[in-house]
Amino acid sequence: MYSRHRFPGEIISYCVWLYYTFPLSYRDIEKMMLYRGIEVTYESIREWCSKFGQQYANQVRRKRPYLTDKWHLDEVVVTIKGQQYYLWRAVDSAGNVLDILMQQHRDTQAAKRFFRKLLKQQGFVPRVIVTDKLKSYEAAKNQMLKSVEHRAHKGLNNRAENSHQPTRVRERRMREFKSLGQTQRFLTAFEPIRDHFHPKQHQLTAQRYREQMRQRIRDWQEIVGLKSAL
């Protein structure tokens, strides 16, 4: 995986982990590595994130915990170079991010496109979907998910709305996203990796949280091809 790279996989995967897990810039990570006596340019870190981020994220998805059959869907405006786009997001009832999709519209066709991507990614049909009162959801649901219960109420959808917050933090840290394609590529890698290292701490005892984190770190070390130290 890391052949023909000047730096070993341990350093490469560590930089990628830092970038996608914490709200850091490439230059922040460059400074952190220099503090550890490792001279690596922010351009190299950017290339590593671009090359390996999606590979790692795809494998992280395969190690996700059990996903529930109650899905919360929501869309939020993202401004890119003065133009409005829509980030569509789905999470399950436990707060696990299922999928995201950047689109130019939030009409019925956009909702259907998101449903198709979501169903293909998850491989099963939910029992319930929870959305806000956007009519596009109901129209798309009636065409594609007729047997699925649909609950449309803004107050019920806080789980999906809250899930946008880490993305907003990164958006501010990156001083807005640069293009539609760049945003989709970044978030497709960012969401699974960040989610993997942020179990729902408020729902766990301290001991259970540490156990989960140790297991997730072991999973990550396996994914990136490192020997576990835990």
N, C-alpha and C positions, 0 to 999 in steps of 0.2 A: 504493500500500500504506500509506503514512504520511500521507495527506491528512487534514486536520483535526486533526493532532497538533501541539502547541506545539513539540515538539522534533524535529529532523531525524532521518531514518532512521539516520544514523551513530551518534547517541547512543543511540537506542532499541535498535538491534541490538547495540550494545556492552554495554549493561546486561543484555540477555537472554543474551548469550554468557557474561558473567561469572557469572551466576546458575546456569546449567546446566552450566558447565564446571568450576567450582571450588566447594568447600564454603563458600559465602558466604551470608549472610542478606541480605534486602532492605536492612536498615539498614547493613550493612557496605558495600554497593554505594553507598548514599546518601553515606556518608562518603568513599568513594573518589572519587566524582564531585565532591564539594565540594572535595576536595584539588586537583582539576583546574580549579576555578573554575566548576563547573556546579552550579547549585542545582536539584535535583530531589528530590521527596519519595519515601520508600520506598513509599507507596501507589501512586504513578505507576509505579514500577518493577514492583510486583506486578501491576498491570493490564497492563503491556506483556508481562510473562512469560506471563500468562494468555492474552492475545490472540494473541501472535505465536509463542510457544514451540512449539506444536503445528504451526503452519504451517511453521516452519523445520525441525522434526524430520521432517516428512513428506518434505520435499525432500532432506534429508540422507540418508534411507533410500535414495532413488533413486540416490545417488552412492556407495553402499557398495561396497567391493571385492568381488571374486568370493567367493561363499559356497560352502563345501564341502558335500558330501552326507553328512557324518557329524555328527550332532547330539547334544549333551549336554543332558540335561534334569534339572532339580532343582527342589525346592520348599523354602521356608524359612518359618518362623513369623514373622509380623509382628503385634505387639500394638498395637491401636488402642483407646484408652479402656478398657483392661482386658480387651478381648475378643480372642481369637486368630483371625487370618486367615492365609491361605497365599499367598505370592508364588511363582508358578510361572514358571520362567525356562528359556529354551533358548538355547544358544550353539552355534556350529559348532566344528569342530576347530581353527580358527585363533583362536578366542576372540571372534569377532564376535557381539554380542548379536543374536539373531534376533527374539525377542519376549518379552513378559512378560504375566502375567495375574494379577490379585488375585482370590482366591476365598475363600469361607467354609469350604470343605471340601477334602479331598484324597482323595476316593473315586473310584470308576471314572467316575462322571458328570463329576466335575471334570476328570479326566484327558482324557476324550473332548472336553470343551469346549475345553480347551487345545489338543489336537491339531487340532481344527477351525479354531481361530483361527490357529494356527501354519501350517497348510497353506495357508489362504487368503492369509495375508500373504506367504509365500515363493513360492507358485505352483508348487512341485514337491515330489515325495516323496523323502525321504532314502534313502540306501542302508543306513545303520546308525543306530540310536539307542542312546545309552548313558545308563543311569539308575542310581539306587541300587536297593535291593531292595524298594521300595514296590510292593506287589502290584497297585495300581491301574494302574500303567503297563502291566503285562503284560496285564491284562484289557482295557484300552482298546486296546492295540496289536493284540490278537487279533481285535478287532471292526473296526478301522479301517485297520490297516497290516499286513495278514497277510503280505505279501511282503517286509517290511522286517526285516533282521536286528536282533535285540535283545540287547544285552549288559547284564546287570544285575549290577553289582558296585560297591560303594561306593568302592573304591580307584581305579576307572577314571574316576570322575566329578568329580575335583578341578577340572577346567576350569570346569564349571558352578558348583560351590560357590565357587570363588574369585571368580567374576563377581558374587557377591552383595556383595562387600566395599565397593565404592563406594556402593551403596545403603545399607548399614549406616552408613557415614560420614555420609551426608545425613540419615538417620533420626535420628542423635544430634544433628546440628547443628540440625535442625528441632524437637528435643525431642519426638520421636515424630510420626507422621503423624496427621492429624486425623479422617479418615473414609475409608471404603473407596473412595468415588468420587474424593475428592481425591487419594488415593494413586495410583490408577490413572491419573488425568490427569497428575499430576506425573511419574510414572515413564515414561509413554508418550512424553513430550517429553524427559525427562532422559536416558534410556538412549541414544537415537541421537546426541544432540548431544555428550554427554560422550564416548561411544565414538569419535566422529569426531575429536575432538581428543586422543585418547590412543592413538595407534598403539603396537604392541607394541615399545617402545623397547629392551627387553632382547634382542630378536631381530634388531635392526638395527645396522648400523654407524652411527657418528655422522653421516657424510655422508648416508647413505640416510635416516636419521631426519629430518634437516633438510630434505631434498628432499620427503619425504612431508608434513611439516608445512607447508611452503610451498604445496604443492599443495592441501592441505586448507583452508588459510586462503583461497586463491584461490577454491576451491569455495564456501566460506562467504560470501565477499564477493559472489559471483554470486547466491547464494540470497537474501541480504538486500538485494540491489539496490544494492551499492556498487561503485565502480571499484577494481580491484586496484592496490595500491601495490607489489606484489612482481614 
